[in-house]
Amino acid sequence: MNILFIGDISGRAGREAFQRHFLPAVERHRIDFSIANVENAAGGFGVTAPLLEEFFDAGLDVLTSGNHVWDRNDAGAVLENEPRLLRPENYPSPAPGRGVCVCGERLPVPVAVINLQGRVFMESIDCPFAAADRLLADEAREAPVVLVDFHAEATSEKVAMGWHLDGRVSAVLGTHTHIQTADERVLPQGTAYITDVGMTGPYDSVIGMRRDAAMERFLTGRPKRLSAARGDARFAGVVITVEEATGRATAIERLMLTASG
């Protein structure tokens, strides 16, 4: 089974890069199942119901998110109404939405997608390691293929999650920093790992935001409203190859596609 995971789709530029490259990537890599992180899809902050429809119509199977999924006033309703849109499981209960989705239609074996969020340099929420253990013993226990979007800031926390889940899930895929890392590998017990998949969005920016406003914040130390950038849109993702019977990953490949391909 070939699985495509697309890094944080950011703003209109990210959506345009997604629409440009998604189907060719699916065809080129013979993708059977696809996921994207969409927490920044609506102007860099959150996601809307019409955008969810756009992503699913394009062919995505599951959408993940992170801390920015809460940025819009209707976030709770959007999460409750679409079970294929995940928020990190380890937000304290009660929280709208869910952090796991098990898909079985048109697939040879069930595939579970888990969304978790780190705590180092981020909001102090429930333990993501404990949440992963609980989901693997409960909702995801019958799925031979399990994919984890770990939305976290600290490299050390992401690496630790990879080792914690090695041999128990098919892949641990880091998101949030918008900077693609070059450490993709298959861990000894068969879990594909990468610290950050990267951003599908504008690279003439500061991680997706307009450079002028972001730089003013750093130079002055004062608040400045951020807005999504547009230039140099790229498509970032990874392709994971997984044995259906065992759920073990056999390969992981980074993708970084520009306007010229």
C-alpha positions, 0 to 999 in steps of 0.5 A: 500500500502506498500512502501520501501524507501532505504537509501543512497546507497554508493559505490560498497559495498552499491550496493552489499548490495542492490542486496543481500537484496532488493528482499527478503525485497520486498517479506517479506514486500509485497512491492508495490512501492520502492525508493532508494537514489542513490547520492553516488552509483558510488564510493561514488560520484554521479551516472552513467547511467549504474548504473541507468539501474542496479537499475531499472532492479532490480525493483526500481521504482524511484531514488532520490538524493542530493548534490552529484548527481552533482559530475560527469561531465555528471550529467546534461545529466544523469538527463535530460535523466532519468525522474525517477532519481530525483534531489532536486527540490529547486536548482535554475532554470535553473537546469537539471532534475526535483524534482518530479515524478508521477507514475501511471502504475501498481499501484492502485492510483498515487504515487508522489515522491518529492526530496528536499534539506535542507539549514542549513549547506549546499549550499545556494539554494532556499527554500525547504519549498516553493518548497514543497508547490509549488509542492503539489499545482501543479505537485503532486496535483492529487496523493493521495500518496506523498513521500518526500525525504528531503536531509538535514544535520540539524535535526531541519530542517528535523523535521520542514519539517515533521511538515510543511507537516504533513497531506499533504504528506504520508511520509517525509523521511530524507537522507544525514547524513548516520546515521539511526535515531530511531525516526520513527513515524506517525505524528498526521495528518497521515504523516510517519516521520524519521529524517534519513533513514541511509546508505546502504553501508559499516559501517567499514568506516566514513559514507561510506568513508575509515577511514584512509583518513577521519581520516587524514582530521580530525586530520590534518585539511588538504585536503585528497582525500576520497574513498569509503570503503568496509567492513561491508556492510549493507542495511538500509531502512524503510517500510511505510504502506499507505492507498491508498484512503486517502494517510495517513500513518498507520505505519513506520518500520525501516530496518537495514540488515547485511550480515547475514540477 
